[in-house]
Amino acid sequence: MRDVSYFAHSPAAKNWEGISLSPHHGFSVPLFSIHSERSNGIGEFPDLFLLCDWCKSLGFDIIQLLPLNDPGMGISPYSTISAFALNPLYIGLSFLPFLEKHQNIRQELEAIPKFSRASQVDYEKVRESKEKFLRHYFSEVGKDVLQQKEFTEFIGKANHWLRSYAAYKILKKKNGESVWENWPATERIPDTHLIDQICDEYKKEYDWECFLQFICDLQMRAVKSYASKQGILLMGDIPILIDRDSADVWMHQELFNFDYGAGSAPDMYSDEGQNWGFPIYRWESMENRDHLWWRQRLQWATPYYHIYRIDHIVGFFRIWSIPYGCTAKEGQYIPQDRKIWIDHGQKILFMMLQASNMLPIGEDLGDVPPEVKEALSTLGICGTRVMRWERKWEKNGEFILPSDYAIDTVTTVSTHDSENVQNWWGAEPLEAKLFADCKGWSYHPILSREYLREILWDSHHTRSLFHINPLQEYLALIPGLTWAEPENERINIPGVVSEHNWRYRLRPSIEELASQPALLHIMKELIQ
């Protein structure tokens, strides 16, 4: 079992620079779930300034976010139309440049409905109100923004993805939001000539898309800079896959295999498996281009995050690939030869370590071969340990003691894809009773706040170097800070189409969180 000194000599040593090798404590929360007195219906980039202040006051030093990329007209942060562009819905309207010079714009901003008190984000209303305001702002102030030196510099840095993204957005709107594979033949296979033609012909819309991404970039860079000064590490999320109907797949079709959709094999959690529909990569084509797309993707995210979570990291070693039009059960692992899995994944991850100085953390949950976990450890990449799933499955299923967790891990009590601890406790009585027995507790169907507090305390005192839990788990310790129905505290149910997925909103605003001395006291105690 490795000790903490290994990180400084591992292949990830460069990525560990600036990350102390003492225990880190943090919370995870989707940006869309937070709100402040200044935000408009959804969490906004500048809300993270306040969240950093509160995080620091707790003695915590990590804020973990879900992906922030543009989902187009969708809402899932894991199904986006760009691996580079940020979601314009997160723009902080109150922080737009030149507002002080336009009283009419400021008055219009003050009149925008907040939409912040419902238990769910109303994306449709938020999208409509924010786009209406931003369109007016752009018509009044856009010329001043586009003439800034910073804007010109942004266009130069983003040129490798921005023009094709803008052209894709323009064509998608022109074609009634249909998928690019259904566009006219002349628009389905882009080249430099087509991109230039679209951006020139629709110059106003091109400028609009560039303006939105410039503001996103400006605000998110400012957030990371502020977090760094406060001693807070921002942890982003880089999904392993990208949506088939995206600007990246449209522009780089040679890098993707459309014959297969990625998913997960049938396992103890799903008898049928899952078909996510995302195309798998043509890794040989990627390698022939020195993995340029992946390198650029990571380099572009570096000004936003200190650390990034790699979703489904086992997919770099082997990925469940389902022939197009088939069920998940009919899939197979690619590469098929298990003997090459480790070399295949390590080569990709080594490239990623070199591409950016951000520190990667692996989401290695589910059916992950032990040799993959060992490969991550060898590279100096931490894995993830969800306490309720850390059991001796190959023996009697008893829970692994937190004191036995490896140091190169992240401990958490739940994830954005799972129910919270309270719901799990009541919904899975056999598992919860076994957990209670392990703790020497008597089991009751309703989890007491005392027991929840001890579970959270345990999560912050494992051997893991990182300890990060969903923010709503802490809020459940204080009456009135969560929604009346515990199921309303869930973010996503995987493999299920639900009107509740990805719409979760914290009940209190950030200002209200900061005004809760009892919450501050408890959260400080949890890490002592």
C-alpha positions in Angstrom: 0.0 0.0 0.0 1.5 3.3 -1.1 2.1 6.3 1.2 1.6 9.9 0.4 5.2 10.5 -0.6 4.7 8.4 -3.8 2.7 11.2 -5.5 5.8 13.4 -5.6 7.6 10.8 -7.6 4.7 9.3 -9.7 4.0 10.0 -13.4 1.5 12.6 -12.1 4.1 14.4 -10.0 3.8 17.6 -12.2 0.1 17.6 -11.7 0.4 17.3 -7.9 2.5 20.5 -7.7 0.4 23.1 -5.9 -1.8 20.4 -4.3 -0.7 19.8 -0.7 -0.2 16.2 0.3 -2.2 16.7 3.5 -5.9 15.7 3.8 -8.3 17.8 1.8 -12.0 18.4 2.6 -14.7 19.7 0.4 -18.3 19.4 -0.9 -19.8 18.8 -4.3 -22.6 20.7 -5.8 -23.8 21.3 -9.4 -23.6 24.9 -10.4 -27.2 24.8 -11.6 -28.3 23.9 -8.0 -27.0 26.9 -6.2 -28.5 30.4 -6.2 -27.7 33.8 -4.6 -29.6 37.0 -4.2 -28.1 38.3 -7.5 -28.6 35.2 -9.7 -31.5 34.7 -12.0 -33.2 31.3 -11.8 -30.1 29.2 -12.0 -26.6 29.1 -10.4 -24.2 31.5 -12.2 -20.5 31.7 -12.5 -20.1 34.6 -10.1 -22.1 32.8 -7.4 -19.0 30.8 -7.0 -17.3 33.8 -5.5 -19.7 33.7 -2.5 -19.4 29.9 -2.4 -15.6 30.1 -2.1 -15.9 32.6 0.8 -18.3 30.2 2.6 -16.1 27.2 1.8 -13.1 28.9 3.3 -15.1 29.9 6.5 -15.8 26.2 7.1 -12.1 25.2 6.9 -12.9 23.2 3.7 -10.7 23.7 0.6 -12.4 22.0 -2.3 -15.5 22.8 -4.3 -16.4 20.0 -6.8 -18.7 20.8 -9.7 -20.5 18.9 -12.4 -19.5 19.6 -16.1 -20.1 23.2 -17.1 -20.2 22.7 -20.9 -23.0 23.8 -23.2 -25.9 21.2 -23.4 -27.6 23.1 -26.2 -31.4 22.8 -25.7 -30.9 19.9 -23.3 -30.2 20.0 -19.6 -27.9 17.1 -18.8 -24.4 18.2 -18.0 -23.1 14.9 -19.4 -24.8 15.3 -22.8 -23.3 18.4 -24.3 -22.9 19.9 -27.8 -19.3 21.0 -27.2 -16.3 19.7 -25.2 -15.0 23.3 -25.1 -17.9 25.8 -25.0 -19.4 26.7 -21.6 -23.1 26.9 -20.8 -24.3 30.5 -21.4 -27.2 29.9 -18.9 -24.5 30.3 -16.2 -23.5 33.8 -17.2 -23.9 36.2 -14.3 -26.0 39.0 -15.6 -25.1 41.4 -12.8 -21.4 41.1 -13.7 -21.6 42.0 -17.3 -19.2 44.7 -18.5 -20.3 48.3 -19.1 -23.6 47.9 -17.2 -22.8 51.1 -15.3 -23.1 53.1 -18.5 -26.6 51.9 -19.5 -29.3 52.7 -17.0 -32.0 51.2 -19.1 -30.2 47.9 -19.2 -29.7 48.0 -15.4 -33.4 48.7 -14.9 -34.3 45.8 -17.2 -32.0 43.5 -15.3 -33.7 44.4 -12.0 -37.1 43.4 -13.4 -36.0 39.9 -14.5 -37.9 37.2 -12.4 -35.6 35.3 -10.0 -37.2 31.9 -10.4 -35.1 30.8 -7.4 -37.5 29.5 -4.8 -38.9 26.4 -6.4 -37.3 23.1 -5.6 -36.4 22.6 -9.3 -34.7 24.7 -11.9 -37.1 25.7 -14.7 -34.7 25.7 -17.6 -37.3 26.8 -20.1 -38.2 30.0 -18.2 -34.6 30.7 -17.3 -33.4 30.2 -20.9 -36.2 32.4 -22.3 -35.7 35.3 -19.8 -31.9 35.3 -19.9 -31.6 35.1 -23.7 -34.1 37.9 -24.1 -32.1 40.1 -21.7 -28.7 39.1 -23.2 -30.0 39.8 -26.8 -31.0 43.3 -25.8 -27.8 43.8 -23.9 -25.8 42.6 -26.9 -27.7 45.0 -29.2 -26.9 47.9 -26.9 -23.4 47.0 -25.5 -22.1 44.3 -27.8 -20.1 46.7 -30.0 -18.1 47.9 -26.9 -17.5 44.3 -25.8 -16.3 43.2 -29.2 -13.9 46.1 -29.4 -12.1 45.1 -26.2 -8.5 43.9 -26.4 -9.5 40.9 -24.2 -12.1 39.9 -26.7 -9.6 39.9 -29.6 -7.2 37.8 -27.5 -10.0 35.4 -26.6 -10.9 34.9 -30.3 -7.3 34.1 -31.1 -6.9 31.5 -28.3 -10.3 29.9 -29.0 -10.0 29.8 -32.8 -9.3 26.0 -32.9 -12.9 25.3 -31.7 -14.9 28.5 -31.6 -15.6 29.0 -35.3 -16.7 25.5 -35.9 -18.9 25.6 -32.7 -20.5 28.9 -33.8 -21.1 27.5 -37.3 -22.6 24.3 -35.8 -24.9 26.4 -33.6 -26.0 28.6 -36.6 -26.7 25.6 -38.8 -28.5 23.7 -36.1 -30.9 26.7 -35.6 -31.2 27.1 -39.4 -32.2 23.4 -39.6 -34.8 23.5 -36.9 -32.6 22.1 -34.2 -32.4 18.8 -36.0 -29.3 16.5 -35.5 -26.5 17.3 -37.9 -26.8 13.8 -39.5 -30.2 15.0 -40.9 -28.9 18.2 -42.4 -28.5 18.7 -46.1 -25.6 16.8 -47.6 -23.6 20.0 -48.2 -23.7 20.8 -44.5 -23.1 17.3 -43.0 -19.3 17.2 -43.7 -17.7 20.5 -42.7 -14.5 22.0 -44.0 -12.8 25.3 -43.6 -14.7 26.8 -46.6 -18.1 25.8 -45.2 -17.2 27.2 -41.7 -16.0 30.5 -43.2 -19.0 30.8 -45.4 -21.5 30.3 -42.5 -19.6 32.6 -40.1 -19.4 35.3 -42.8 -23.0 34.9 -44.1 -24.4 34.9 -40.6 -22.0 37.4 -39.1 -24.4 38.8 -36.5 -25.1 35.3 -35.1 -21.4 34.4 -35.2 -20.6 37.5 -33.2 -23.4 36.6 -30.8 -22.0 33.1 -30.1 -18.5 34.5 -29.7 -19.7 37.1 -27.3 -21.5 34.5 -25.1 -18.4 32.3 -24.9 -16.2 35.3 -24.2 -18.3 36.3 -21.2 -18.4 32.7 -20.0 -14.6 32.4 -20.2 -14.1 35.8 -18.6 -16.3 35.0 -15.6 -15.0 31.5 -15.1 -11.4 32.5 -15.3 -12.1 35.2 -12.6 -13.7 32.5 -10.4 -10.6 30.3 -10.5 -8.3 33.3 -9.8 -10.4 34.2 -6.8 -10.6 30.7 -5.6 -6.8 30.4 -5.8 -6.4 33.5 -3.7 -8.8 32.1 -1.1 -6.9 28.8 -0.9 -9.8 26.9 -2.5 -9.3 24.2 -5.2 -12.0 24.1 -7.9 -12.6 20.5 -9.1 -14.2 20.3 -12.5 -15.6 17.3 -14.4 -14.4 16.1 -17.8 -16.8 13.5 -19.2 -15.0 10.7 -21.1 -17.5 10.9 -24.0 -19.2 13.5 -26.1 -22.7 13.7 -27.6 -23.1 12.3 -31.1 -25.0 15.4 -32.0 -22.3 17.9 -31.0 -20.0 20.4 -32.7 -17.0 18.3 -32.0 -18.3 15.1 -33.5 -19.7 17.0 -36.5 -16.3 18.7 -37.1 -14.0 15.7 -36.3 -16.0 12.7 -37.6 -12.8 10.8 -38.4 -12.1 10.6 -34.6 -15.4 8.8 -33.8 -16.8 5.4 -34.5 -20.5 5.7 -35.4 -21.0 1.9 -35.6 -21.1 1.6 -31.8 -22.7 3.5 -28.9 -21.0 3.5 -25.5 -22.7 2.1 -22.5 -22.4 -0.2 -19.5 -22.6 -4.0 -19.4 -25.4 -5.7 -17.4 -24.3 -5.9 -13.8 -25.7 -6.1 -10.2 -27.2 -2.6 -10.6 -28.8 -3.1 -14.1 -29.9 -6.5 -15.5 -30.2 -4.9 -19.0 -27.1 -2.7 -18.9 -27.2 0.8 -20.3 -26.9 2.3 -23.8 -25.8 5.9 -23.5 -25.7 6.4 -27.2 -22.4 8.4 -27.3 -20.0 7.3 -30.1 -16.8 5.6 -29.1 -13.4 6.9 -30.1 -11.2 5.8 -32.9 -8.1 5.8 -30.8 -5.8 4.9 -33.7 -7.0 8.0 -35.5 -6.6 10.0 -32.3 -3.1 8.8 -31.9 -2.2 9.5 -35.5 -3.0 13.2 -34.7 -1.0 13.1 -31.4 -4.3 13.1 -29.5 -4.6 16.8 -30.4 -8.3 17.0 -29.7 -7.9 15.6 -26.2 -4.9 17.8 -25.5 -6.7 20.9 -26.5 -9.8 20.0 -24.5 -7.7 19.7 -21.3 -5.7 22.8 -22.0 -8.8 24.8 -22.6 -10.2 23.7 -19.2 -7.0 24.4 -17.3 -7.8 28.1 -16.6 -11.1 27.0 -15.0 -10.1 24.2 -12.6 -7.3 23.1 -10.4 -8.5 19.4 -10.3 -10.8 17.5 -12.6 -12.8 14.3 -12.2 -12.6 11.9 -15.2 -16.1 10.4 -15.5 -16.0 6.6 -16.2 -12.2 6.5 -16.3 -12.3 2.7 -16.9 -13.5 3.5 -20.4 -10.0 4.5 -21.4 -8.9 0.9 -20.7 -12.0 -0.8 -22.2 -15.4 0.4 -23.0 -18.7 -1.4 -23.4 -19.6 -0.9 -27.0 -23.0 -1.6 -28.4 -23.6 -2.1 -32.2 -25.8 0.7 -33.5 -29.5 -0.3 -33.2 -28.8 -3.1 -30.7 -29.5 -3.5 -27.0 -26.9 -3.0 -24.3 -26.9 -6.8 -23.7 -25.6 -7.3 -27.2 -22.5 -5.2 -26.6 -18.9 -6.1 -26.1 -15.8 -4.6 -24.6 -13.5 -2.7 -27.0 -10.6 -3.5 -27.1 -11.7 -7.1 -27.0 -8.3 -8.4 -26.0 -8.1 -8.0 -22.2 -4.3 -8.4 -22.4 -3.9 -4.9 -23.9 -6.4 -3.0 -21.7 -3.8 -1.8 -19.2 -1.3 -0.6 -21.8 -4.2 1.0 -23.8 -5.5 3.0 -20.8 -2.2 3.9 -19.3 -1.0 5.4 -22.7 -4.0 7.6 -22.9 -3.9 8.7 -19.3 -0.1 9.4 -19.5 -0.9 11.7 -22.5 -3.6 13.5 -20.4 -1.1 14.0 -17.5 1.3 15.7 -19.9 -1.4 17.8 -21.6 -2.4 19.9 -18.6 -1.1 20.6 -15.1 -4.6 20.0 -13.7 -4.7 17.0 -11.3 -7.0 14.3 -12.6 -9.1 12.1 -10.2 -10.7 9.0 -11.5 -14.3 7.9 -11.2 -13.6 4.2 -11.0 -17.0 3.0 -9.7 -18.9 -0.1 -10.7 -17.4 -3.1 -12.4 -13.8 -2.1 -12.6 -11.1 -4.7 -13.0 -8.6 -4.7 -10.1 -5.7 -4.3 -12.5 -7.2 -1.0 -13.7 -7.4 0.4 -10.1 -3.7 -0.7 -9.7 -2.8 1.1 -12.9 -4.4 4.3 -11.7 -2.5 4.1 -8.4 0.8 3.5 -10.3 0.1 6.7 -12.3 -0.5 8.7 -9.2 -4.2 9.2 -10.0 -6.7 8.9 -7.1 -9.8 6.7 -7.4 -13.2 7.1 -5.8 -14.6 5.3 -2.8 -18.3 5.5 -2.0 -18.7 4.2 1.6 -21.8 2.2 1.1 -20.3 0.4 -1.9 -16.9 -0.4 -0.3 -17.5 -4.0 0.7 -15.7 -7.3 0.5 -17.8 -8.5 -2.4 -15.6 -11.4 -3.2 -16.0 -12.8 0.3 -19.0 -12.2 2.6 -19.9 -8.7 1.5 -19.1 -7.1 4.8 -18.1 -3.4 4.8 -14.5 -2.4 4.4 -13.4 -0.3 7.4 -12.7 3.4 6.5 -9.4 3.0 8.2 -8.5 0.5 5.5 -9.1 2.8 2.5 -6.0 3.5 0.4 -4.6 7.0 0.7 -4.8 7.6 -3.1 -8.6 7.8 -3.0 -11.5 10.2 -2.6 -14.0 9.2 0.1 -17.6 10.2 -0.3 -21.0 9.0 1.1 -22.9 9.4 -2.1 -22.8 10.8 -5.7 -24.9 12.9 -8.0 -26.1 9.6 -9.6 -27.2 7.9 -6.3 -29.8 8.6 -3.7 -28.7 10.5 -0.6 -27.7 8.6 2.6 -31.1 9.1 4.2 -33.0 7.7 1.2 -30.6 4.8 0.8 -31.0 3.9 4.5 -34.8 3.5 4.2 -34.9 2.1 0.7 -32.2 -0.6 1.2 -32.8 -2.0 4.7 -30.7 -5.1 4.2 -27.6 -3.1 3.2 -28.3 -0.4 5.8 -28.7 -3.0 8.6 -25.4 -4.6 7.6 -23.9 -1.1 7.8 -25.5 -0.5 11.2 -24.1 -3.8 12.5 -20.7 -2.8 11.3 -21.0 0.4 13.4 -22.5 -1.4 16.4 -25.8 0.4 15.9 -29.4 -0.8 16.1 -31.1 -0.4 12.8 -34.2 1.8 12.5 -35.8 2.6 9.1 -35.5 6.3 9.5 -31.8 7.5 9.8 -31.4 9.8 12.7 -29.4 13.0 12.4 -27.0 11.7 15.0 -26.2 8.6 12.8 -25.9 10.8 9.7 -23.5 13.1 11.4 -21.3 10.1 12.5 -21.4 8.7 8.9 -20.2 12.1 7.6 -17.6 12.3 10.3 -16.3 8.9 9.3 -16.1 10.1 5.7 -13.8 12.9 6.7 -11.5 10.6 8.7 -10.6 7.8 6.3 -7.1 7.3 5.1 -8.1 8.9 1.8 -6.3 12.1 0.8 -9.6 13.7 -0.4 -12.9 13.8 1.4 -15.8 15.3 -0.6 -19.5 14.8 -0.1 -22.6 16.3 -1.8 -23.5 19.5 -0.1 -27.1 18.4 0.6 -25.8 15.6 2.8 -24.5 18.2 5.2 -27.7 20.4 5.0 -29.8 17.4 6.2 -28.2 17.8 9.6 -30.0 21.1 10.2 -33.9 21.2 10.2 -35.3 23.4 7.5 -32.3 23.4 5.1 -33.5 20.6 2.9 -36.8 20.1 1.0 -39.6 18.4 3.0 -39.5 15.3 0.8 -36.0 13.7 0.9 -36.4 12.4 -2.6 -36.4 16.0 -3.8 -32.7 16.2 -2.7 -31.7 13.8 -5.5 -29.9 15.1 -8.6 -30.2 12.3 -11.1 -31.5 8.8 -11.6 -29.2 7.1 -14.2 -30.9 5.2 -17.1 -34.3 6.8 -16.3 -35.9 9.6 -18.2 -37.4 11.8 -15.5 -38.6 15.3 -15.3 -36.7 15.6 -12.0 -33.2 14.8 -13.4 -30.7 17.6 -13.4 -33.2 20.1 -12.0 -32.3 19.9 -8.3 -31.9 23.2 -6.5 -30.6 23.8 -2.9 -33.3 25.1 -0.7 -31.2 27.9 0.9 -29.4 30.6 -1.0 -25.7 31.0 -0.5 -26.3 34.0 1.6 -28.7 31.9 3.8 -26.1 29.2 4.1 -23.5 31.7 5.3 -26.0 33.0 8.0 -26.4 29.5 9.6 -24.1 29.4 12.6 -25.2 25.9 13.6 -24.3 24.5 10.1 -21.0 26.3 10.2 -20.3 24.8 13.7 -21.2 21.2 12.6 -19.3 21.3 9.4 -16.2 22.6 11.1 -16.4 19.9 13.7 -16.7 17.2 11.0 -13.2 17.8 9.8 -11.5 18.2 13.2 
